[in-house]
Amino acid sequence: MNEHILFMKAALLEAEKAYHLDETPIGAVIVHQGNIIGRGYNRRNTDKNSLAHAEIIAINEACQAIGDWRLEECTIYITLEPCPMCAGAIVQARVPSVVFGTRSPKAGFGGSIMNILQINELNHQCEIIEDICKEECSTLIKDYFKNIRSKNNIL
Amino acid sequence: MNEHILFMKAALLEAEKAYHLDETPIGAVIVHQGNIIGRGYNRRNTDKNSLAHAEIIAINEACQAIGDWRLEECTIYITLEPCPMCAGAIVQARVPSVVFGTRSPKAGFGGSIMNILQINELNHQCEIIEDICKEECSTLIKDYFKNIRSKNNIL
């Protein structure tokens, strides 16, 4: 299996954990020299904490794993295009490569609304690879919102 | 004393803690109904963690203090205009009001390079108040970088 697909599947497993907690299903993993050193899934409501996005949790774990604030030889895999906070956090951690599954047309800052991952004025820009396991990543999110709408109609 | 000045002085005390750790001196406090419910100062090198910016540490503490990911009745005081990660985190936490001491012309995302605090496409925009204790906030940062340059010349 292609390496990008393999690690995106790992990010999808994280996203499914969020789904089971009734959280918007977004997952992330950070890979360093072929090993996953950080994992995270959206836990915003569960943790009652606006910082508890998949990417932030994964970056925190990865910094602890390698004992450095610079994740310079890492790739982050995210099921969804990042929000401004997470895109900014990825740049702050100097992650060279960002792979995401599907775009977030109304809230994505990896190219949709803005591209915070590649700002010329900053001292770090990320390589972006899109559309890895796009169908699975997109279906998971769509199912989640479809279920919410259907629950709201019942109530 | 004007309320904004009072709380910016508290943020400056946080920034001084960073200074004493040889970290770029940036501090933040979050105020809810007249009380400080979150404090933070830059600890990136000390913690070996790219997330350990003043604002992120303060938001984390504030969410725990009020048990909600929404900091809807809060004001954040920051000695320096925020980076993209922190500006995004402030928007994610739906903080209504952002007060900062001085601009960061080369890395600020509260109006200098971009204005992530007021993006029309998102469902939250912050009020921005600038130049509170500007001289003190600016001098602290300038002193820090002057000392670094002077240390580097000695070595």
Interface residues (C-beta under 8 A of the other chain):
Chain A: R44 N45 D47 K48 N49 S50 L51 A52 H53 I56 I59 N60 C63 Q64 G67 D68 W69 R70 L71 C83 P84 M85 C86 A87 G88 A89 V91 Q92 A93 R94 K106 A107 F109 I113 M114 I116 I119 E121 L122
Chain B: R44 N45 D47 K48 N49 S50 L51 A52 H53 I56 I59 N60 C63 Q64 G67 D68 W69 R70 L71 C83 P84 M85 C86 A87 G88 A89 V91 Q92 A93 R94 K106 A107 F109 I113 M114 I116 I119 E121 L122
